[in-house]
Amino acid sequence: MAISIYSTLLPFPKLTVSSRKYHPFAGSNPSNLSIPTTSTVCAKALHSKTSDSLTSIITELEKESLNKDDQNQRQEDINTTHDERRLSNVWRELHGQDDWVGLLDPMDPLLRSELIRYGEMAQACYDAFDFDPFSKYCGSCRFVPRSFFPSLGMVHLGYHVSRYLFATSNINLPNFFKKSRWPKVWSKNANWIGYVAVSDDEMTARLGRRDISIAWRGTVTRLEWIVDLMDFLKPVSGNKIPCPDPTVKVESGFLDLYTDKDETCRYSTFSAREQILTEIKRLVEMYSGEELSITITGHSLGSALAILSAYDITETGLNVTADGQVVPVSVLSFSGPRVGNVRFKERLELLGVKVLRVVNVHDVVPKSPGLFFNEHVAPRLMKLAEGLPWSYSHVGVQLELDHKNSPFLKQTSDPVCAHNLEAHLHLLDGYHGKGHRFVLASGRDPALVNKASDFLKDHYLVPPYWRQDENKGMVRSKDGRWIQPERPKLDDHPEDIHHHLKQLGLASDH
């Protein structure tokens, strides 16, 4: 059961890992998307025996900000989800079959729910990651795969983790990787950077297909990793990714993170690329005969890895089944940087990868790299700058949000707040289209915004950075001493990875 966030006001709060107060597919009809009203959800999410006044304050503030037109808008969204449009019937459109034409303005309620759902899968990477430099498990996932979603309060998500993803930390991105200060650690040269998950049978029926999802970890609090980037484009073929066009280039730091490995480290013996390709190959073969989709999500630097891995999967042809069926590959990313040059953009489009990028207009990360030469420059000038190593272009379709439209958020210029993923999900919940009033469509708890930031207005009485471990993860041993408990050892790589590498023609690298 999810623990109330307001328990964190106590001296030693329990570990608060649940970030969900509703399930987007809840309802009497599992094939319909049912969105509860704000008043219902907020009452449940904010109720606390010790804070009745807090509940009443937020309820009154909500009533003040919700006029009749807003109520009509919300009811219209709810009604839309109860009519003939079932997710199982329209999932291809929601995942970019027609490049989201007519779905973004006004905002389609089903698409909004899908974006929030995948955004929460990306957020799970942060909630599960051990950031504490005083933990000997710093840089790892705090949970084993089988208990990943239950430990995060996401048991009703309807997915199970099939494998974890790791990367070597021996590359020049010091502000992305986290390392423990202690000499005895789980791994000296690796970081956990995401996971692969598959929809279970029940969720597959609701979705209308078996969904293979990849979630990449990004950066939650610090933006210095942008400075770490070499801001230098290099051919993807230079890192042994097959590409018939040598002018297709991506940022070198992203490429190294995706393809580098350290054979002295059990977790990074295989590159993130090898881990992804072998797992996708295994899953596509396992579920052959079913309708499949591959959906990749990520926030910040994780967005760049999502786009790069989507390109690699399609360029390698792993989304084509043995009987010739093409599995749709889509990327639903949040606050991501530019990844490659215009040739990379064109190649991605040719391969059929669909990308929807959700951004906050005040966030600096989507404006990087390529500060001077990018998709906003006149085509003639971009043509002249095409060969330069710092000429970038965004890919796909962009959905722009503005945190200044939310009555819940402070008018701050803090770049970390503008980049925060929970804030993006909050903005999605209130977005109905350009020029429309900000109204929370599902009642997603605004308190989640302050889980790892100080972005909510003070009169909501939600403490900043409220998510924390009880007693910094320390427990009392049988003899009464306070210690850091041992965690189950994380599995590194499946036994059949060599078999799949051999079939992919990558076994010679080992």
Disulfide bonds with the S-S distance in Angstrom:
none
